[in-house]
């Protein structure tokens, strides 16, 4: 029960405190029609996802989400041990692609996606990705299961 209650608490921190307008920053009026990422090669599943949110003013949060252009969640509401969150976080953060690739979360074959906007209300913690990238991310996770292992890294500007 503690595990489940903590997951609800962690999941609610950003959205609950940010209020109902979690997506106050608007995505581009014409989001990209193609994915910034490419499908994995046969027999070489992705080991992680790196989302490049540089230039968007992304901020850290205990429970960030990955969102589509319409604000809907792609990933982020997860059941997780609160001790794991304290120790490791739901996602990792880096200041550059090179730094992200050196992360323990990365593995040898990261999927790299360029964020198109930022959401998260007052916390500004959620990268927004294009619908084609969201669809590809979920399809690739069925193969590599990297989201289930929290192998997620956000590249952001400024302090980590």
N, C-alpha and C positions, 0 to 999 in steps of 0.2 A: 504494500500500500504506500509506503514511503516513497518508493521509486516512482509510482504513478503520480502521486500528489506533487512531487518535485518537478516532474515533467510538465505538469499543468502550470505550476508556478513559473518555471523558467520560460515556457512558451508564452505565458501571458505578460511577462515583464515588459517587453517592448511594445506589443500591440495594446495591452491594457493601459499602460501609462501614457502611451502616445495618443490615446483617444480613438474615436471611430474613424477619423480621417487619416488612416495610416499611410495613405499614398498622396500626401499633400503636394509632393513634387510630381509634376506631370511628365510622363514619358513623351517622347517625340510624337507629334501628330501623325507621322507616317513612319512607324517602326520598320526596320529592315525586313524585307520579304525573304531573305536568305540567311542561313546560319553563318555566324562568324567561325564556328568550329567545323571540323570535318568528322565523318564517321571513322571509327577505329578500323585498323587493318584486320582482316580475318586472322584469328588466332592470337591477336595482340590486344586484349581488352584494355580499356583505360583503367589506370590505377587510382586516379584522383581527378578532381576538377579544380582548375584555377580560373577564377573570375577576375578579369582586369577591370577594376572600377576607378582607375586613375582619372583625375580631372573631374570627378563627380562629387567630391566632398564627402565620401563615405566615412562614417564613424563606427567605432567599435560598439558592440552590444553583447550582452550575455546570450541572447537568443535571436540572432539575425535570421532572416528568411531570404530565400531567392525567389523573386517575383517575376511574373509576366508583365507586359506593358499595360494590361488592364488592372493590375494590382493584385491579381489572384496569386496564391502561393504555389510555387513549384516544389519547394523543399524547405524544411526548417522546423516544423512542429514535430518534434521527435520525443520519444520516451528515452530518457537518459538518466543515469545515476548522477545525482547532484555533486558527488565527490569528483566524478569525471569532469563535469562542467567546471568546477573550481580549479582542477589541476590542468586541464587541457583546453577547455573551451569547446563550443560546438563547431567552430571553424578556426582555422589559423589565419594569421594576417601577415602580409609581407609588403615591402615598399617597392619591389621590382620583380620582374619575371625570374631573373636569376636567383634572387633570394627565395622566391616561392619554390623553385625547382630544388633548392637545397633543403627544404623542409622535410621532416620525418613523415609528414602526411602525403607527400607528393608521389613517391614511387617512381618507377622508370618510364611510365607512359601517361603523362597527364593530358587531360582534355583541357583546352584553353578556350575560354569564351570571353568576348568583349562585352561588358555591360553597356546598356544604352541609356540608363538613367539611374536615379537613386530614389528610394522610397523609405518609409519607416517613421513618418510623422516627426515628432520632436527629436527622435534619436537618429534619424537619417542613416540607418544601419543596413538597409536592405538593397542589394543590387538588383536592378531590373534588367532582364535579358529578353531578347526577341523571342517571339513565339516559335520560330524554327529552331532556335538554340534550346529553348525549353523542351520541345519535343525530342530533340536529339539527345539532350542530357538524360531525360527519363528513359529513353530507349537504350542508351549506352549503359546506364546504371543497372538495367536488367541483366546485362552481360557481366560487367565488372564489379557490381555491388559496392562501389566506392563511397556512395552517399551513406550507405548503411554502416560504414566503418568511420564516418566523419572525416573522410579524406577530402576535405573542402578547404580551399585557401582563397582569400580575397586579397587582391593587390589594391592598396589604398595609398593616397598621398599623406604626407605628414608623419606625425608620431604614431608609433604602434602602441 
